[in-house]
Amino acid sequence: MSAPEVDQSGEIGHVHHPQRQVLLDFMKHLKENGILRFSYPMPDQERGAGWMMFLYERVSDDIINSFGA
């Protein structure tokens, strides 16, 4: 499984991946680590392919990197 692409450079972060299930699994991982402020995955209309979701709070690199480990 390839890791989701996480970008937290702006006020609202976003996560991208070609497969919706990976983002659903990432949501579960966030919840398990006490992160609850995010959107549900939606089609990535900006890129025209894949899926994306928003992050409404900063997520530590440790939590992001531990996904799928």
N, CA, C and O atoms as a printed pandas DataFrame, in Angstrom:
     atom_number atom_name residue_name chain_id  residue_number  x_coord  y_coord  z_coord
0              1         N          MET        A               1    0.844   -1.176    0.000
1              2        CA          MET        A               1    0.000    0.000    0.000
2              3         C          MET        A               1    0.888    1.238    0.000
3              4         O          MET        A               1    1.796    1.358    0.822
4              5         N          SER        A               2    0.626    2.147   -0.914
5              6        CA          SER        A               2    1.388    3.393   -0.934
6              7         C          SER        A               2    0.812    4.358    0.101
7              8         O          SER        A               2   -0.386    4.345    0.385
8              9         N          ALA        A               3    1.669    5.176    0.646
9             10        CA          ALA        A               3    1.265    6.117    1.691
10            11         C          ALA        A               3    0.477    7.266    1.081
11            12         O          ALA        A               3    0.721    7.655   -0.061
12            13         N          PRO        A               4   -0.469    7.809    1.841
13            14        CA          PRO        A               4   -1.187    8.987    1.351
14            15         C          PRO        A               4   -0.251   10.192    1.320
15            16         O          PRO        A               4    0.703   10.268    2.094
16            17         N          GLU        A               5   -0.527   11.115    0.434
17            18        CA          GLU        A               5    0.243   12.347    0.318
18            19         C          GLU        A               5   -0.409   13.391    1.224
19            20         O          GLU        A               5   -1.550   13.793    0.992
20            21         N          VAL        A               6    0.310   13.826    2.249
21            22        CA          VAL        A               6   -0.221   14.771    3.232
22            23         C          VAL        A               6    0.475   16.121    3.037
23            24         O          VAL        A               6    1.703   16.194    3.006
24            25         N          ASP        A               7   -0.312   17.179    2.908
25            26        CA          ASP        A               7    0.205   18.533    2.761
26            27         C          ASP        A               7   -0.438   19.404    3.835
27            28         O          ASP        A               7   -1.646   19.639    3.807
28            29         N          GLN        A               8    0.363   19.880    4.775
29            30        CA          GLN        A               8   -0.127   20.741    5.848
30            31         C          GLN        A               8    0.496   22.128    5.760
31            32         O          GLN        A               8    0.660   22.803    6.776
32            33         N          SER        A               9    0.841   22.550    4.559
33            34        CA          SER        A               9    1.521   23.833    4.380
34            35         C          SER        A               9    0.569   25.018    4.498
35            36         O          SER        A               9    1.013   26.137    4.755
36            37         N          GLY        A              10   -0.719   24.796    4.317
37            38        CA          GLY        A              10   -1.685   25.889    4.413
38            39         C          GLY        A              10   -2.437   25.870    5.728
39            40         O          GLY        A              10   -2.136   25.081    6.624
40            41         N          GLU        A              11   -3.422   26.753    5.828
41            42        CA          GLU        A              11   -4.241   26.824    7.044
42            43         C          GLU        A              11   -5.027   25.527    7.250
43            44         O          GLU        A              11   -5.177   25.052    8.376
44            45         N          ILE        A              12   -5.521   24.968    6.154
45            46        CA          ILE        A              12   -6.226   23.687    6.195
46            47         C          ILE        A              12   -5.379   22.674    5.437
47            48         O          ILE        A              12   -5.019   22.898    4.282
48            49         N          GLY        A              13   -5.063   21.559    6.090
49            50        CA          GLY        A              13   -4.266   20.521    5.441
50            51         C          GLY        A              13   -5.125   19.684    4.510
51            52         O          GLY        A              13   -6.353   19.701    4.593
52            53         N          HIS        A              14   -4.468   18.956    3.627
53            54        CA          HIS        A              14   -5.196   18.033    2.769
54            55         C          HIS        A              14   -4.364   16.793    2.509
55            56         O          HIS        A              14   -3.134   16.811    2.548
56            57         N          VAL        A              15   -5.091   15.710    2.241
57            58        CA          VAL        A              15   -4.492   14.397    2.042
58            59         C          VAL        A              15   -5.006   13.851    0.721
59            60         O          VAL        A              15   -6.201   13.942    0.438
60            61         N          HIS        A              16   -4.126   13.287   -0.087
61            62        CA          HIS        A              16   -4.501   12.744   -1.393
62            63         C          HIS        A              16   -4.040   11.297   -1.519
63            64         O          HIS        A              16   -3.000   10.914   -0.982
64            65         N          HIS        A              17   -4.829   10.500   -2.235
65            66        CA          HIS        A              17   -4.435    9.125   -2.570
66            67         C          HIS        A              17   -5.335    8.629   -3.701
67            68         O          HIS        A              17   -6.501    9.018   -3.772
68            69         N          PRO        A              18   -4.814    7.778   -4.584
69            70        CA          PRO        A              18   -5.638    7.248   -5.671
70            71         C          PRO        A              18   -6.799    6.362   -5.200
71            72         O          PRO        A              18   -7.811    6.256   -5.892
72            73         N          GLN        A              19   -6.661    5.727   -4.029
73            74        CA          GLN        A              19   -7.682    4.777   -3.571
74            75         C          GLN        A              19   -8.430    5.317   -2.355
75            76         O          GLN        A              19   -7.817    5.723   -1.367
76            77         N          ARG        A              20   -9.755    5.319   -2.437
77            78        CA          ARG        A              20  -10.607    5.799   -1.346
78            79         C          ARG        A              20  -10.374    4.996   -0.065
79            80         O          ARG        A              20  -10.349    5.565    1.026
80            81         N          GLN        A              21  -10.203    3.679   -0.192
81            82        CA          GLN        A              21  -10.053    2.831    0.987
82            83         C          GLN        A              21   -8.836    3.219    1.816
83            84         O          GLN        A              21   -8.869    3.118    3.042
84            85         N          VAL        A              22   -7.773    3.656    1.171
85            86        CA          VAL        A              22   -6.576    4.076    1.904
86            87         C          VAL        A              22   -6.907    5.287    2.778
87            88         O          VAL        A              22   -6.455    5.371    3.920
88            89         N          LEU        A              23   -7.694    6.221    2.247
89            90        CA          LEU        A              23   -8.069    7.383    3.050
90            91         C          LEU        A              23   -9.031    7.001    4.169
91            92         O          LEU        A              23   -8.972    7.582    5.253
92            93         N          LEU        A              24   -9.911    6.039    3.929
93            94        CA          LEU        A              24  -10.780    5.557    5.006
94            95         C          LEU        A              24   -9.945    4.916    6.115
95            96         O          LEU        A              24  -10.223    5.113    7.298
96            97         N          ASP        A              25   -8.935    4.157    5.736
97            98        CA          ASP        A              25   -8.038    3.552    6.724
98            99         C          ASP        A              25   -7.236    4.630    7.454
99           100         O          ASP        A              25   -6.986    4.511    8.654
100          101         N          PHE        A              26   -6.833    5.678    6.737
101          102        CA          PHE        A              26   -6.109    6.787    7.345
102          103         C          PHE        A              26   -7.007    7.515    8.356
103          104         O          PHE        A              26   -6.540    7.909    9.425
104          105         N          MET        A              27   -8.280    7.693    8.028
105          106        CA          MET        A              27   -9.240    8.284    8.965
106          107         C          MET        A              27   -9.307    7.474   10.254
107          108         O          MET        A              27   -9.295    8.036   11.349
108          109         N          LYS        A              28   -9.376    6.169   10.120
109          110        CA          LYS        A              28   -9.427    5.289   11.290
110          111         C          LYS        A              28   -8.160    5.466   12.132
111          112         O          LYS        A              28   -8.225    5.533   13.360
112          113         N          HIS        A              29   -7.020    5.539   11.466
113          114        CA          HIS        A              29   -5.739    5.742   12.147
114          115         C          HIS        A              29   -5.734    7.080   12.897
115          116         O          HIS        A              29   -5.263    7.155   14.031
116          117         N          LEU        A              30   -6.255    8.127   12.265
117          118        CA          LEU        A              30   -6.327    9.426   12.927
118          119         C          LEU        A              30   -7.194    9.351   14.179
119          120         O          LEU        A              30   -6.808    9.850   15.236
120          121         N          LYS        A              31   -8.373    8.723   14.060
121          122        CA          LYS        A              31   -9.282    8.587   15.204
122          123         C          LYS        A              31   -8.609    7.831   16.347
123          124         O          LYS        A              31   -8.731    8.217   17.509
124          125         N          GLU        A              32   -7.907    6.763   16.017
125          126        CA          GLU        A              32   -7.218    5.962   17.036
126          127         C          GLU        A              32   -6.146    6.763   17.764
127          128         O          GLU        A              32   -5.748    6.416   18.876
128          129         N          ASN        A              33   -5.681    7.838   17.129
129          130        CA          ASN        A              33   -4.641    8.683   17.720
130          131         C          ASN        A              33   -5.199   10.013   18.225
131          132         O          ASN        A              33   -4.446   10.959   18.453
132          133         N          GLY        A              34   -6.518   10.081   18.399
133          134        CA          GLY        A              34   -7.140   11.253   18.995
134          135         C          GLY        A              34   -7.333   12.446   18.079
135          136         O          GLY        A              34   -7.665   13.536   18.544
136          137         N          ILE        A              35   -7.130   12.255   16.785
137          138        CA          ILE        A              35   -7.351   13.330   15.812
138          139         C          ILE        A              35   -8.766   13.153   15.265
139          140         O          ILE        A              35   -9.079   12.125   14.664
140          141         N          LEU        A              36   -9.621   14.160   15.476
141          142        CA          LEU        A              36  -11.032   14.020   15.109
142          143         C          LEU        A              36  -11.528   15.105   14.159
143          144         O          LEU        A              36  -12.691   15.082   13.756
144          145         N          ARG        A              37  -10.681   16.038   13.798
145          146        CA          ARG        A              37  -11.120   17.150   12.961
146          147         C          ARG        A              37  -10.616   16.967   11.530
147          148         O          ARG        A              37   -9.533   17.437   11.181
148          149         N          PHE        A              38  -11.400   16.292   10.718
149          150        CA          PHE        A              38  -11.072   16.034    9.317
150          151         C          PHE        A              38  -12.359   15.809    8.550
151          152         O          PHE        A              38  -13.410   15.565    9.143
152          153         N          SER        A              39  -12.278   15.891    7.231
153          154        CA          SER        A              39  -13.442   15.619    6.392
154          155         C          SER        A              39  -13.433   14.160    5.962
155          156         O          SER        A              39  -12.431   13.461    6.106
156          157         N          TYR        A              40  -14.549   13.720    5.438
157          158        CA          TYR        A              40  -14.606   12.398    4.832
158          159         C          TYR        A              40  -13.984   12.477    3.444
159          160         O          TYR        A              40  -14.009   13.540    2.822
160          161         N          PRO        A              41  -13.425   11.374    2.943
161          162        CA          PRO        A              41  -12.830   11.388    1.604
162          163         C          PRO        A              41  -13.867   11.736    0.533
163          164         O          PRO        A              41  -15.031   11.345    0.614
164          165         N          MET        A              42  -13.409   12.474   -0.459
165          166        CA          MET        A              42  -14.247   12.873   -1.585
166          167         C          MET        A              42  -13.424   12.790   -2.859
167          168         O          MET        A              42  -12.194   12.815   -2.801
168          169         N          PRO        A              43  -14.082   12.693   -4.006
169          170        CA          PRO        A              43  -13.319   12.672   -5.262
170          171         C          PRO        A              43  -12.461   13.929   -5.380
171          172         O          PRO        A              43  -12.903   15.027   -5.040
172          173         N          ASP        A              44  -11.256   13.761   -5.855
173          174        CA          ASP        A              44  -10.312   14.876   -5.998
174          175         C          ASP        A              44  -10.600   15.592   -7.315
175          176         O          ASP        A              44  -10.076   15.214   -8.363
176          177         N          GLN        A              45  -11.426   16.613   -7.254
177          178        CA          GLN        A              45  -11.827   17.334   -8.462
178          179         C          GLN        A              45  -10.721   18.239   -8.982
179          180         O          GLN        A              45  -10.660   18.507  -10.182
180          181         N          GLU        A              46   -9.850   18.713   -8.105
181          182        CA          GLU        A              46   -8.771   19.590   -8.539
182          183         C          GLU        A              46   -7.773   18.836   -9.422
183          184         O          GLU        A              46   -7.324   19.353  -10.445
184          185         N          ARG        A              47   -7.439   17.627   -9.021
185          186        CA          ARG        A              47   -6.481   16.824   -9.793
186          187         C          ARG        A              47   -7.162   16.010  -10.883
187          188         O          ARG        A              47   -6.512   15.556  -11.824
188          189         N          GLY        A              48   -8.462   15.829  -10.756
189          190        CA          GLY        A              48   -9.208   15.099  -11.773
190          191         C          GLY        A              48   -9.157   13.591  -11.625
191          192         O          GLY        A              48   -9.746   12.875  -12.435
192          193         N          ALA        A              49   -8.470   13.094  -10.612
193          194        CA          ALA        A              49   -8.386   11.651  -10.378
194          195         C          ALA        A              49   -8.051   11.413   -8.913
195          196         O          ALA        A              49   -7.436   12.259   -8.263
196          197         N          GLY        A              50   -8.453   10.276   -8.405
197          198        CA          GLY        A              50   -8.127    9.921   -7.031
198          199         C          GLY        A              50   -9.090   10.526   -6.032
199          200         O          GLY        A              50  -10.181   10.977   -6.379
200          201         N          TRP        A              51   -8.653   10.524   -4.778
201          202        CA          TRP        A              51   -9.478   10.949   -3.652
202          203         C          TRP        A              51   -8.697   11.914   -2.781
203          204         O          TRP        A              51   -7.467   11.930   -2.796
204          205         N          MET        A              52   -9.435   12.728   -2.015
205          206        CA          MET        A              52   -8.788   13.659   -1.107
206          207         C          MET        A              52   -9.669   13.881    0.109
207          208         O          MET        A              52  -10.868   13.602    0.098
208          209         N          MET        A              53   -9.032   14.397    1.168
209          210        CA          MET        A              53   -9.753   14.772    2.381
210          211         C          MET        A              53   -9.028   15.950    3.012
211          212         O          MET        A              53   -7.842   16.166    2.763
212          213         N          PHE        A              54   -9.752   16.715    3.837
213          214        CA          PHE        A              54   -9.174   17.864    4.511
214          215         C          PHE        A              54   -8.820   17.519    5.953
215          216         O          PHE        A              54   -9.472   16.688    6.585
216          217         N          LEU        A              55   -7.779   18.169    6.462
217          218        CA          LEU        A              55   -7.386   18.075    7.867
218          219         C          LEU        A              55   -7.616   19.441    8.487
219          220         O          LEU        A              55   -7.051   20.435    8.031
220          221         N          TYR        A              56   -8.442   19.496    9.522
221          222        CA          TYR        A              56   -8.776   20.768   10.159
222          223         C          TYR        A              56   -7.984   21.015   11.434
223          224         O          TYR        A              56   -8.263   21.970   12.160
224          225         N          GLU        A              57   -7.023   20.185   11.708
225          226        CA          GLU        A              57   -6.074   20.409   12.796
226          227         C          GLU        A              57   -4.739   19.822   12.371
227          228         O          GLU        A              57   -4.682   18.921   11.533
228          229         N          ARG        A              58   -3.681   20.332   12.948
229          230        CA          ARG        A              58   -2.329   19.860   12.609
230          231         C          ARG        A              58   -2.138   18.436   13.132
231          232         O          ARG        A              58   -2.490   18.129   14.271
232          233         N          VAL        A              59   -1.585   17.586   12.298
233          234        CA          VAL        A              59   -1.301   16.196   12.660
234          235         C          VAL        A              59    0.214   16.029   12.702
235          236         O          VAL        A              59    0.912   16.413   11.763
236          237         N          SER        A              60    0.718   15.460   13.784
237          238        CA          SER        A              60    2.167   15.311   13.936
238          239         C          SER        A              60    2.726   14.353   12.883
239          240         O          SER        A              60    2.049   13.438   12.413
240          241         N          ASP        A              61    3.970   14.600   12.541
241          242        CA          ASP        A              61    4.659   13.735   11.571
242          243         C          ASP        A              61    4.726   12.301   12.092
243          244         O          ASP        A              61    4.665   11.358   11.304
244          245         N          ASP        A              62    4.849   12.125   13.411
245          246        CA          ASP        A              62    4.903   10.777   13.986
246          247         C          ASP        A              62    3.629    9.999   13.693
247          248         O          ASP        A              62    3.685    8.821   13.340
248          249         N          ILE        A              63    2.478   10.656   13.837
249          250        CA          ILE        A              63    1.201    9.984   13.561
250          251         C          ILE        A              63    1.082    9.666   12.077
251          252         O          ILE        A              63    0.661    8.571   11.705
252          253         N          ILE        A              64    1.450   10.616   11.235
253          254        CA          ILE        A              64    1.380   10.391    9.783
254          255         C          ILE        A              64    2.301    9.244    9.387
255          256         O          ILE        A              64    1.897    8.346    8.648
256          257         N          ASN        A              65    3.531    9.274    9.876
257          258        CA          ASN        A              65    4.516    8.255    9.484
258          259         C          ASN        A              65    4.214    6.876   10.056
259          260         O          ASN        A              65    4.673    5.874    9.508
260          261         N          SER        A              66    3.447    6.803   11.149
261          262        CA          SER        A              66    3.131    5.500   11.729
262          263         C          SER        A              66    1.961    4.812   11.026
263          264         O          SER        A              66    1.662    3.655   11.320
264          265         N          PHE        A              67    1.295    5.510   10.101
265          266        CA          PHE        A              67    0.204    4.894    9.360
266          267         C          PHE        A              67    0.736    3.776    8.473
267          268         O          PHE        A              67    1.655    3.979    7.680
268          269         N          GLY        A              68    0.151    2.607    8.617
269          270        CA          GLY        A              68    0.545    1.460    7.804
270          271         C          GLY        A              68    1.843    0.805    8.230
271          272         O          GLY        A              68    2.306   -0.138    7.588
272          273         N          ALA        A              69    2.434    1.298    9.309
273          274        CA          ALA        A              69    3.712    0.723    9.757
274          275         C          ALA        A              69    3.484   -0.570   10.532
275          276         O          ALA        A              69    4.442   -1.195   10.987
